[in-house]
Amino acid sequence: MSITAKNIVKRFGKKTVLDDVTVEAPAGTLVALLGPSGSGKTTLLRIIAGLEVPDSGSVLYQDDDVTHRTARERNIGFVFQHYALFRHMTVFENVAFGLRVRKWPDQRVRERVAELLRLVRLDEYADRYPSTLSGGQKQRIALIRALAPEPQVMLLDEPFGALDAKVRAELRVWLRKFHDEFHVTSLFVTHDQEEAFEVADKIVVMNQGRIEQTGTPAEVFEHPANAFVMDFLGNVNVFPVQLLNGRAMLGHIEMPLPYVPTGGDEGRVFVRPHELELTRERDAISAMEAKITHVNPAGSVVKVRLVVDQFGLMISVDMSPERYSLLRLKIGEMVFISPKRARMFADDYVI
């Protein structure tokens, strides 16, 4: 079943939270609503769920207009950030709750709950209470409780927001595998770019009640539509430049842009940390001298922080451990950095 929220407008008092927003989740896809706090993503999810009513616009499940139907009539599964498990019920009864409300026969309830608990490898926890479970286990129970009544749509609001980093990473992998097995059309809200990129088939980037860009993870990362998307998705270095005769200049250094917008005097050039080259010798016209202030060698990428005193800039560079070992970098050393790739957006300059 596909989901379409079409031309949605929602106001709370005088504040417009959603401004003519249209989102489509094709059947069987996992779509991430990604954006900073206050961008409207949770309100949009609640409208799709039937927990809020739009001021205008419509919500379609396939070709069926459900805009004014209750959440119960829409046959959805909803997963909240803080699990919302019933503390006085066992794990088994938490998962069975939605089935009993729908008057499923007892035998079918037992079979369905047992099947789902086995799926998430928590069948031995059936008689326990939520207070005895870890955060990751609670969220698995919340997910299968939502899935138990065989909903047509799954909606997840910051499902891993209350968990620590290691558990979040494990559950992201699990959720993707879970979705690939059941193929329930799903939308989930997150402000975590890494989470969205790892889990989703399609990403909707939101900001201040509007959609900035929609596409696959690769599309929005490699081809950001504007300065906001570029700046929001992952770490990025921002260089203030002067636009002179078709060139973007940072002092005497020309930034390597494929084209420079015309009609402005100033602008910003965006360069991701992995798009910067770090060397001990000045080997490019666009190289600038910088001092190393911090090195984080943990993980598969070495993160180097530098300061360019000439322009008052703090710069981040990502490099491979092999490159880091070859250069033998030390804090306090002077080195040279130069952009291998840079971007500028036509709507992001000042006349």
C-alpha positions as CSV (number, residue, x, y, z in Angstrom):
1,M,0.0,0.0,0.0
2,S,1.4,3.4,-1.0
3,I,0.9,6.5,1.2
4,T,0.5,10.0,-0.1
5,A,0.2,13.2,2.0
6,K,-0.9,15.8,-0.5
7,N,-0.7,19.6,-0.1
8,I,-0.8,19.4,3.7
9,V,-1.1,22.7,5.6
10,K,-1.2,22.7,9.4
11,R,-1.2,25.7,11.8
12,F,-1.1,25.9,15.5
13,G,-2.4,29.3,16.4
14,K,-0.6,31.8,14.1
15,K,2.4,29.5,13.5
16,T,2.4,27.5,10.2
17,V,4.0,24.1,11.1
18,L,3.4,22.6,7.6
19,D,3.2,24.7,4.5
20,D,1.8,22.9,1.5
21,V,3.7,19.7,2.0
22,T,3.5,16.7,-0.3
23,V,5.1,13.4,0.5
24,E,4.7,10.0,-1.1
25,A,5.8,6.6,0.2
26,P,5.6,4.0,-2.6
27,A,4.3,0.6,-1.6
28,G,6.8,-1.5,0.4
29,T,9.3,1.3,0.9
30,L,10.9,2.7,4.1
31,V,10.9,6.5,4.0
32,A,12.7,8.7,6.4
33,L,11.4,12.2,7.3
34,L,14.7,13.9,8.2
35,G,15.1,17.4,9.6
36,P,16.1,19.5,12.6
37,S,13.8,20.1,15.5
38,G,10.8,22.2,14.6
39,S,10.9,21.3,10.9
40,G,7.4,19.7,11.1
41,K,8.3,16.1,10.6
42,T,6.5,14.7,13.6
43,T,3.4,16.7,12.9
44,L,3.3,15.3,9.4
45,L,3.7,11.8,10.7
46,R,0.8,12.3,13.2
47,I,-1.4,13.6,10.4
48,I,-0.6,10.5,8.3
49,A,-1.4,8.4,11.4
50,G,-4.7,10.2,12.0
51,L,-3.6,11.6,15.3
52,E,-3.8,15.2,13.9
53,V,-6.2,16.7,11.3
54,P,-4.7,19.0,8.6
55,D,-6.2,22.4,8.0
56,S,-6.1,21.6,4.3
57,G,-4.8,18.9,2.1
58,S,-5.4,15.2,2.0
59,V,-4.0,11.8,3.1
60,L,-4.3,8.8,0.8
61,Y,-3.7,5.2,1.5
62,Q,-3.3,3.8,-2.0
63,D,-6.3,5.6,-3.7
64,D,-8.4,5.7,-0.5
65,D,-8.8,9.1,1.1
66,V,-8.4,8.6,4.8
67,T,-8.0,12.3,5.8
68,H,-10.9,12.4,8.2
69,R,-10.7,8.8,9.5
70,T,-9.5,8.0,13.0
71,A,-6.2,6.3,13.6
72,R,-8.0,3.1,14.5
73,E,-9.8,3.1,11.2
74,R,-6.6,3.4,9.3
75,N,-5.0,0.1,10.4
76,I,-1.6,1.5,11.2
77,G,1.2,0.5,13.5
78,F,2.8,3.3,15.5
79,V,6.1,3.1,17.4
80,F,7.0,5.9,19.8
81,Q,10.4,7.1,20.9
82,H,9.9,6.1,24.5
83,Y,8.4,2.6,23.8
84,A,5.0,3.3,25.5
85,L,4.9,-0.2,26.8
86,F,2.3,-1.0,29.5
87,R,4.3,-1.5,32.7
88,H,1.7,-3.6,34.4
89,M,1.5,-6.1,31.5
90,T,4.0,-8.9,30.7
91,V,5.9,-8.8,27.4
92,F,3.4,-11.3,26.0
93,E,0.4,-9.2,26.9
94,N,2.0,-6.0,25.6
95,V,2.4,-7.6,22.2
96,A,-1.1,-9.2,22.4
97,F,-2.8,-6.0,23.4
98,G,-3.7,-4.8,19.9
99,L,-4.9,-8.2,18.9
100,R,-7.2,-8.5,21.9
101,V,-8.7,-5.1,21.2
102,R,-9.5,-6.3,17.7
103,K,-11.2,-9.5,19.1
104,W,-8.7,-12.0,17.7
105,P,-9.4,-15.6,18.9
106,D,-7.2,-16.6,21.8
107,Q,-5.4,-19.4,19.9
108,R,-4.6,-17.0,17.0
109,V,-3.3,-14.4,19.5
110,R,-1.0,-17.0,21.1
111,E,0.4,-18.1,17.8
112,R,0.9,-14.6,16.5
113,V,2.7,-13.3,19.6
114,A,4.9,-16.5,19.9
115,E,5.8,-16.1,16.2
116,L,6.9,-12.4,16.7
117,L,8.8,-13.0,19.9
118,R,10.7,-15.8,18.2
119,L,11.4,-13.4,15.3
120,V,13.1,-10.9,17.6
121,R,14.7,-13.7,19.7
122,L,12.9,-12.6,22.9
123,D,10.5,-15.6,23.3
124,E,12.1,-16.5,26.6
125,Y,11.1,-13.1,27.9
126,A,7.3,-13.6,27.3
127,D,6.5,-13.7,31.1
128,R,8.7,-10.8,32.1
129,Y,7.7,-7.2,32.7
130,P,9.1,-4.2,30.7
131,S,11.0,-2.9,33.7
132,T,13.3,-6.0,33.5
133,L,14.3,-5.3,29.9
134,S,17.1,-3.3,28.4
135,G,16.3,-0.3,26.2
136,G,17.1,-2.2,23.0
137,Q,14.8,-5.1,24.1
138,K,12.0,-2.7,24.9
139,Q,12.2,-1.1,21.5
140,R,12.1,-4.5,19.8
141,I,8.9,-5.3,21.8
142,A,7.4,-1.9,20.8
143,L,8.1,-2.7,17.2
144,I,6.6,-6.2,17.1
145,R,3.6,-4.9,19.2
146,A,2.9,-2.4,16.4
147,L,3.4,-5.1,13.8
148,A,1.3,-7.7,15.5
149,P,-2.2,-6.7,14.1
150,E,-0.7,-6.9,10.6
151,P,-1.0,-3.2,9.8
152,Q,-1.0,-1.9,6.3
153,V,1.3,1.0,7.4
154,M,4.1,1.4,10.0
155,L,4.9,4.8,11.4
156,L,7.9,5.3,13.7
157,D,8.6,8.6,15.6
158,E,12.3,8.8,16.5
159,P,12.2,5.1,17.3
160,F,15.8,4.9,18.6
161,G,16.1,8.4,20.1
162,A,16.1,7.1,23.8
163,L,18.9,4.6,23.2
164,D,22.7,4.8,23.5
165,A,24.9,5.0,20.4
166,K,25.9,1.3,20.3
167,V,22.3,0.0,20.7
168,R,21.1,2.5,18.2
169,A,23.6,1.2,15.6
170,E,22.5,-2.4,16.3
171,L,18.8,-1.6,16.0
172,R,19.3,0.3,12.7
173,V,20.7,-2.9,11.1
174,W,17.9,-4.9,12.7
175,L,15.1,-2.5,11.5
176,R,16.4,-2.7,7.9
177,K,16.5,-6.5,8.0
178,F,13.1,-6.5,9.6
179,H,11.6,-4.3,6.9
180,D,13.2,-6.3,4.1
181,E,11.4,-9.4,5.5
182,F,7.9,-7.9,5.9
183,H,7.9,-5.1,3.3
184,V,5.3,-3.0,5.2
185,T,5.2,0.5,3.8
186,S,6.9,2.6,6.6
187,L,7.7,6.1,7.4
188,F,10.0,7.1,10.3
189,V,11.0,10.4,11.8
190,T,14.5,11.2,12.7
191,H,17.0,14.1,13.0
192,D,19.9,11.6,12.8
193,Q,21.4,11.7,9.3
194,E,23.4,8.6,9.7
195,E,20.3,6.7,10.9
196,A,18.3,7.9,7.9
197,F,21.0,7.0,5.4
198,E,21.6,3.6,6.8
199,V,18.0,2.5,7.0
200,A,15.8,4.3,4.4
201,D,15.1,3.7,0.8
202,K,14.0,7.3,0.3
203,I,14.7,10.4,2.3
204,V,12.6,13.5,2.7
205,V,14.6,16.5,4.0
206,M,12.4,19.0,5.9
207,N,13.0,22.5,7.2
208,Q,10.6,25.0,8.8
209,G,7.5,23.2,7.5
210,R,8.7,22.8,4.0
211,I,10.4,20.0,2.0
212,E,13.8,20.9,0.8
213,Q,14.6,17.8,-1.1
214,T,13.4,14.2,-1.7
215,G,15.5,11.4,-3.1
216,T,17.5,8.3,-2.4
217,P,20.2,8.6,0.2
218,A,22.8,8.7,-2.6
219,E,20.9,11.4,-4.4
220,V,20.5,13.8,-1.5
221,F,24.1,13.3,-0.3
222,E,25.9,13.6,-3.6
223,H,23.5,16.1,-5.2
224,P,22.1,18.4,-2.5
225,A,19.4,20.7,-3.8
226,N,20.5,23.8,-1.8
227,A,22.7,25.1,0.9
228,F,20.5,23.9,3.7
229,V,20.6,20.3,2.6
230,M,24.3,20.5,2.0
231,D,24.9,21.9,5.4
232,F,22.5,19.6,7.3
233,L,23.6,16.3,5.8
234,G,26.8,15.4,7.6
235,N,29.8,17.5,8.6
236,V,30.7,20.3,6.2
237,N,33.3,23.1,6.0
238,V,32.0,26.5,5.0
239,F,34.3,29.0,3.3
240,P,33.1,32.6,2.9
241,V,34.2,33.8,-0.5
242,Q,34.2,36.9,-2.7
243,L,32.9,36.5,-6.2
244,L,35.2,38.2,-8.7
245,N,35.0,37.8,-12.5
246,G,33.6,34.3,-12.4
247,R,35.9,33.2,-9.6
248,A,35.2,32.4,-6.0
249,M,38.1,33.8,-4.0
250,L,39.1,33.2,-0.4
251,G,41.7,35.8,0.0
252,H,44.2,35.0,-2.8
253,I,43.0,31.4,-3.0
254,E,40.6,30.3,-5.8
255,M,38.1,27.6,-4.8
256,P,37.8,24.8,-7.4
257,L,34.1,25.2,-8.4
258,P,32.6,23.8,-11.6
259,Y,30.8,27.1,-12.0
260,V,30.4,30.3,-10.1
261,P,26.9,32.0,-9.8
262,T,26.8,35.5,-11.4
263,G,25.1,38.6,-10.0
264,G,26.5,38.5,-6.5
265,D,29.5,39.8,-4.5
266,E,29.7,37.3,-1.7
267,G,28.9,33.7,-1.1
268,R,29.7,30.5,0.7
269,V,31.6,27.5,-0.6
270,F,30.9,24.1,1.0
271,V,33.5,21.3,1.2
272,R,33.0,18.0,3.1
273,P,35.8,16.8,5.3
274,H,36.7,13.9,3.1
275,E,36.9,16.3,0.1
276,L,39.9,18.1,1.6
277,E,43.5,17.0,0.8
278,L,46.1,17.5,3.6
279,T,49.8,17.6,2.7
280,R,53.0,18.7,4.3
281,E,54.0,20.8,1.2
282,R,52.1,23.4,-0.7
283,D,51.2,21.4,-3.9
284,A,48.2,23.3,-5.1
285,I,47.3,26.9,-5.9
286,S,44.2,26.5,-3.7
287,A,46.2,25.2,-0.7
288,M,46.0,27.1,2.6
289,E,48.3,26.9,5.6
290,A,46.7,25.5,8.7
291,K,47.7,24.3,12.2
292,I,46.6,21.0,13.6
293,T,44.7,21.4,16.8
294,H,43.2,18.0,17.4
295,V,43.4,14.4,16.0
296,N,40.8,11.6,16.6
297,P,42.3,8.4,15.2
298,A,39.4,6.2,16.6
299,G,37.4,4.3,14.0
300,S,37.8,3.7,10.3
301,V,38.4,7.4,9.5
302,V,40.9,9.7,11.2
303,K,39.4,13.0,11.9
304,V,41.7,16.0,12.0
305,R,40.8,19.5,13.3
306,L,42.8,22.5,12.1
307,V,42.7,26.2,12.4
308,V,43.5,28.6,9.4
309,D,44.6,31.7,11.3
310,Q,44.7,33.8,8.1
311,F,41.0,33.5,7.7
312,G,39.9,32.7,11.2
313,L,38.5,29.3,10.2
314,M,38.2,26.0,12.0
315,I,38.5,23.2,9.5
316,S,37.7,19.4,9.7
317,V,39.5,16.9,7.5
318,D,38.8,13.2,7.2
319,M,41.5,10.8,6.0
320,S,42.2,7.1,6.0
321,P,44.3,5.6,8.8
322,E,46.9,4.7,6.1
323,R,47.3,8.3,5.0
324,Y,47.4,9.4,8.6
325,S,50.2,6.9,9.4
326,L,52.1,8.0,6.3
327,L,52.0,11.7,7.2
328,R,52.8,11.1,10.9
329,L,50.8,14.2,11.9
330,K,51.2,15.8,15.3
331,I,49.2,18.4,17.1
332,G,50.6,21.9,16.7
333,E,52.2,21.2,13.3
334,M,51.7,23.4,10.3
335,V,50.4,21.7,7.2
336,F,48.5,22.6,4.0
337,I,45.0,21.8,3.0
338,S,43.3,22.1,-0.4
339,P,39.8,21.2,-1.6
340,K,39.5,18.4,-4.1
341,R,35.8,19.2,-4.6
342,A,33.7,22.2,-3.7
343,R,30.1,23.3,-4.1
344,M,28.2,26.6,-4.2
345,F,24.5,27.2,-4.6
346,A,22.9,29.9,-6.8
347,D,20.6,31.0,-4.1
348,D,23.3,31.3,-1.5
349,Y,25.1,34.6,-2.3
350,V,24.7,38.2,-1.4
351,I,24.4,41.1,-3.9
